[in-house]
Amino acid sequence: MIKNILFDMGGVIFLQDTAEAFRRFREAGIDPDIYMGEHGQKDFFLEIETGEIGMEEFCRKMAKAAHRNSVTREEALHCWLGFVKGVEQERLDYLEELRPAYHLSLLTNTNPFIMSHMRSSSFSPSGHPITHYFDSLFCSYEMECYKPSTEFFSHVLKHDALIAEECLFIDDSLKNIRAAESVGIRGMHIRQNADWRASLAEVLQQS
């Protein structure tokens, strides 16, 4: 029986627009194809998402890569938030419906720029931060661990005292799904930005 539902963030909780983020980084003087791709982040883009560097160091390295004197936090934040096309309140309302019966966790490869927005009232149309909708948040830069590492999923299970067979993980990345399944967590792979509510309801009804 499923008792815990684990969600990816980009392309699952918020609608993701990679093209817009890449456009903003290019406008700032960065070639995003060097640092980001389907296999994950690289160089200082990976370092910010694994907690090796903070926002100030990221800005310094971004400025150096862009051959600029400086990059402000606000400029970097603007670039990162290009990924966030929007949040559908209907999905958040469904999370609220699930919470009385299920333990909900967010599992995301992310950074402090994006999470500064997610943890603010600007996150949702209703003015609630993302923490309003989840019992636990597991962010790669805070854990110093990055999906699809099995260590990431093992940490989640241990931290919240969850039984793998009682967990369902929803992600738009098949490699992340397979990593979760390798430690016994049931996976549900969806297309990026797809509305997963009906599919999830069906899985829960059958569990």
C-alpha positions as CSV (number, residue, x, y, z in Angstrom):
1,M,0.0,0.0,0.0
2,I,1.3,3.5,-0.9
3,K,1.6,5.7,2.1
4,N,4.2,8.2,0.9
5,I,4.2,10.2,-2.4
6,L,7.5,11.7,-3.5
7,F,7.5,14.4,-6.2
8,D,10.1,15.9,-8.5
9,M,9.7,19.7,-8.8
10,G,10.6,21.1,-12.3
11,G,8.1,19.8,-14.9
12,V,6.0,18.2,-12.2
13,I,5.1,20.7,-9.6
14,F,5.9,23.8,-11.7
15,L,5.7,24.1,-15.4
16,Q,9.2,24.1,-16.8
17,D,10.5,26.3,-19.7
18,T,14.0,25.3,-20.4
19,A,14.1,27.4,-23.6
20,E,13.4,30.6,-21.7
21,A,16.0,29.9,-19.1
22,F,18.6,29.2,-21.8
23,R,17.6,32.5,-23.5
24,R,18.1,34.4,-20.3
25,F,21.5,32.9,-19.6
26,R,22.6,33.6,-23.2
27,E,21.4,37.2,-22.8
28,A,23.6,37.4,-19.7
29,G,26.6,36.2,-21.7
30,I,26.6,32.5,-20.7
31,D,26.4,29.6,-23.2
32,P,23.9,27.3,-21.4
33,D,24.7,24.3,-23.7
34,I,28.2,24.1,-22.0
35,Y,26.8,23.9,-18.5
36,M,23.3,22.3,-18.8
37,G,21.8,19.5,-20.7
38,E,19.7,16.3,-20.6
39,H,22.4,14.6,-18.5
40,G,22.4,17.3,-15.8
41,Q,24.4,20.3,-14.8
42,K,28.2,20.7,-15.2
43,D,31.0,22.9,-13.7
44,F,29.8,25.7,-11.4
45,F,26.2,25.0,-12.4
46,L,26.6,21.6,-10.8
47,E,28.5,23.0,-7.9
48,I,25.6,25.3,-6.9
49,E,23.2,22.5,-7.1
50,T,25.3,20.1,-4.9
51,G,26.0,22.8,-2.3
52,E,29.7,23.0,-3.1
53,I,29.4,26.8,-3.7
54,G,26.9,29.4,-2.6
55,M,25.1,32.2,-4.4
56,E,28.0,34.7,-4.2
57,E,30.5,32.3,-5.6
58,F,28.1,31.3,-8.3
59,C,27.7,35.0,-9.3
60,R,31.5,35.4,-9.3
61,K,32.0,32.3,-11.5
62,M,29.2,33.3,-13.8
63,A,30.7,36.8,-14.3
64,K,34.1,35.2,-15.1
65,A,32.5,32.8,-17.6
66,A,30.6,35.7,-19.2
67,H,33.7,37.9,-19.3
68,R,32.0,40.5,-17.2
69,N,33.1,42.4,-14.2
70,S,30.3,41.2,-12.0
71,V,26.9,39.5,-11.9
72,T,24.4,40.4,-9.2
73,R,22.2,38.0,-7.3
74,E,19.2,39.5,-8.9
75,E,20.6,38.9,-12.4
76,A,21.4,35.3,-11.6
77,L,18.0,34.8,-10.0
78,H,16.3,36.2,-13.1
79,C,18.2,33.7,-15.3
80,W,17.3,30.7,-13.1
81,L,13.7,31.7,-12.8
82,G,13.4,31.4,-16.6
83,F,12.9,27.7,-15.9
84,V,9.7,28.5,-14.0
85,K,6.9,29.0,-16.5
86,G,4.2,28.9,-13.9
87,V,2.4,26.9,-11.3
88,E,-1.1,25.6,-11.8
89,Q,-3.2,26.1,-8.6
90,E,-5.2,23.0,-9.5
91,R,-2.2,20.8,-8.9
92,L,-1.5,22.4,-5.6
93,D,-5.1,22.0,-4.5
94,Y,-4.8,18.3,-5.3
95,L,-1.7,18.1,-3.1
96,E,-3.7,19.6,-0.3
97,E,-6.4,16.9,-0.8
98,L,-3.8,14.2,-0.6
99,R,-2.0,15.4,2.5
100,P,-4.4,14.1,5.1
101,A,-4.0,10.6,3.8
102,Y,-0.4,10.6,2.5
103,H,3.1,11.8,3.5
104,L,4.2,14.2,0.7
105,S,7.8,14.9,0.0
106,L,9.6,17.0,-2.6
107,L,12.8,15.6,-4.1
108,T,14.6,18.0,-6.4
109,N,17.9,18.8,-8.0
110,T,17.9,22.6,-7.4
111,N,19.8,25.6,-6.0
112,P,19.3,28.4,-3.5
113,F,18.3,30.9,-6.2
114,I,15.3,28.9,-7.3
115,M,14.4,27.8,-3.8
116,S,14.4,31.4,-2.6
117,H,11.5,31.9,-4.9
118,M,9.8,28.6,-4.1
119,R,9.9,29.2,-0.4
120,S,8.3,32.7,-0.8
121,S,4.7,33.8,-1.2
122,S,5.4,34.3,-4.9
123,F,5.5,30.6,-5.5
124,S,1.8,30.0,-5.9
125,P,-1.2,31.9,-7.2
126,S,-2.8,31.6,-3.7
127,G,0.3,33.2,-2.1
128,H,1.5,30.1,-0.2
129,P,5.2,29.0,-0.3
130,I,6.0,25.5,-1.5
131,T,6.5,24.4,2.1
132,H,2.7,24.8,2.6
133,Y,2.1,21.8,0.3
134,F,4.7,19.3,1.5
135,D,5.7,17.5,4.7
136,S,9.4,17.3,3.7
137,L,11.6,19.1,1.2
138,F,14.8,17.4,0.0
139,C,16.9,19.8,-2.1
140,S,20.2,18.6,-3.7
141,Y,22.2,21.7,-2.6
142,E,21.1,21.2,1.0
143,M,21.7,17.5,1.0
144,E,25.0,17.8,-1.0
145,C,23.7,14.9,-3.1
146,Y,22.2,14.8,-6.6
147,K,19.7,12.7,-8.4
148,P,19.9,10.1,-9.9
149,S,22.3,9.0,-7.2
150,T,20.8,6.1,-5.2
151,E,22.3,7.9,-2.1
152,F,19.8,10.6,-2.6
153,F,16.8,8.2,-2.3
154,S,18.4,6.3,0.5
155,H,18.8,9.5,2.5
156,V,15.1,10.4,1.9
157,L,14.0,7.0,3.2
158,K,16.3,7.2,6.2
159,H,15.5,10.8,7.1
160,D,11.7,10.4,7.1
161,A,11.8,6.8,8.3
162,L,9.9,5.6,5.2
163,I,9.5,2.1,3.9
164,A,10.6,2.0,0.2
165,E,7.7,-0.3,-0.8
166,E,5.2,2.2,0.6
167,C,6.6,5.0,-1.5
168,L,5.6,6.3,-5.0
169,F,8.0,8.6,-6.8
170,I,6.8,10.9,-9.6
171,D,9.4,12.4,-12.0
172,D,9.7,13.4,-15.7
173,S,13.2,11.9,-15.8
174,L,13.4,8.2,-16.5
175,K,16.9,7.9,-15.1
176,N,15.7,9.3,-11.8
177,I,12.8,6.9,-11.8
178,R,15.1,3.9,-12.4
179,A,17.4,5.1,-9.6
180,A,14.4,5.2,-7.2
181,E,13.2,1.8,-8.3
182,S,16.7,0.4,-7.6
183,V,16.2,1.0,-3.9
184,G,12.7,-0.4,-3.9
185,I,10.6,2.8,-4.5
186,R,7.8,2.5,-7.0
187,G,8.2,4.9,-9.9
188,M,5.7,6.8,-12.0
189,H,7.3,8.4,-15.1
190,I,5.4,11.3,-16.7
191,R,6.1,13.6,-19.6
192,Q,7.5,17.0,-18.6
193,N,4.7,19.5,-17.6
194,A,2.0,16.8,-18.1
195,D,-1.0,16.9,-15.7
196,W,-0.4,13.8,-13.5
197,R,-3.4,14.0,-11.3
198,A,-5.6,11.5,-13.0
199,S,-2.8,9.0,-13.5
200,L,-1.8,9.4,-9.8
201,A,-5.4,8.9,-8.7
202,E,-5.6,5.7,-10.7
203,V,-2.4,4.3,-9.2
204,L,-3.5,5.2,-5.6
205,Q,-6.9,3.6,-6.2
206,Q,-5.2,0.3,-7.3
207,S,-2.6,0.3,-4.5
